[in-house]
Amino acid sequence: MTTAAPGGDPLADKIARLVEDKGWNQEDFARFTRLNRHTVRQILLGGPKRRLRNATVSQCANALGLSVNELRTLPLEQLLRR
């Protein structure tokens, strides 16, 4: 399904895991975040190792039902239990 490349951006890896946990594919996530499909693909599949922009992180957090602070600071295990 959607798995980020190991060793990539830790935040992108966390987002990819949360998206996978929700059972969303790339198209679903692009629709929920209103992000470009290319951007979503880079996040979920570990494309070029660029830092995510704040607006992108905010859109991802909103789609996942989290605040930006929760997404950035809480451990993945705690977020998966929600």
Phi, psi and omega per residue, in radians:
M1 nan -2.014 -3.119
T2 -1.982 1.887 3.091
T3 -2.330 2.252 -3.138
A4 -1.324 2.658 3.092
A5 -1.184 2.307 3.130
P6 -1.089 2.554 3.115
G7 1.499 0.079 3.120
G8 -1.457 -2.751 3.107
D9 -1.153 2.141 -3.104
P10 -1.017 -0.631 3.122
L11 -1.189 -0.756 3.098
A12 -1.096 -0.692 3.102
D13 -1.086 -0.706 3.127
K14 -1.131 -0.771 3.123
I15 -1.084 -0.792 -3.140
A16 -1.027 -0.714 -3.134
R17 -1.182 -0.677 3.113
L18 -1.181 -0.676 3.096
V19 -1.117 -0.766 3.109
E20 -1.063 -0.728 -3.131
D21 -1.080 -0.579 3.113
K22 -1.370 -0.192 3.139
G23 1.401 0.319 -3.130
W24 -1.512 2.555 2.989
N25 -1.707 -3.099 -3.097
Q26 -1.051 -0.731 -3.133
E27 -1.130 -0.747 3.104
D28 -1.027 -0.869 -3.086
F29 -1.118 -0.700 3.100
A30 -1.071 -0.724 -3.141
R31 -1.167 -0.778 -3.103
F32 -1.200 -0.579 -3.111
T33 -1.588 -0.320 -3.020
R34 1.072 0.571 3.066
L35 -1.702 2.728 3.065
N36 -1.076 2.478 -3.109
R37 -1.057 -0.564 3.107
H38 -1.139 -0.734 3.105
T39 -1.090 -0.793 3.126
V40 -1.061 -0.746 3.134
R41 -1.065 -0.747 3.124
Q42 -1.107 -0.676 3.125
I43 -1.171 -0.851 -3.002
L44 -1.368 -0.497 -3.073
L45 -1.939 0.083 3.059
G46 1.247 0.898 3.109
G47 -1.215 -2.581 3.132
P48 -0.906 2.422 -3.029
K49 -1.449 1.154 3.064
R50 -1.723 2.617 3.071
R51 -1.208 2.438 3.130
L52 -1.254 2.408 3.085
R53 -1.248 2.675 -3.129
N54 -1.020 -0.713 3.138
A55 -1.111 -0.663 3.119
T56 -1.154 -0.780 3.117
V57 -1.073 -0.720 3.137
S58 -1.093 -0.768 3.130
Q59 -1.142 -0.678 3.098
C60 -1.123 -0.806 -3.138
A61 -1.053 -0.796 3.135
N62 -1.042 -0.779 -3.136
A63 -1.108 -0.573 -3.120
L64 -1.520 -0.011 3.124
G65 1.310 0.525 -3.104
L66 -2.176 2.835 2.948
S67 -1.487 2.824 3.093
V68 -1.060 -0.730 3.134
N69 -1.057 -0.782 3.119
E70 -1.066 -0.809 -3.118
L71 -1.072 -0.727 -3.086
R72 -1.324 -0.601 -2.943
T73 -1.880 -0.558 -3.084
L74 -1.298 2.494 3.086
P75 -1.152 2.595 -3.113
L76 -0.931 -0.729 -3.111
E77 -1.030 -0.679 3.127
Q78 -1.223 -0.642 -3.140
L79 -1.241 -0.578 -3.139
L80 -1.208 -0.448 -3.126
R81 -1.343 -0.184 -3.085
R82 -1.305 nan nan
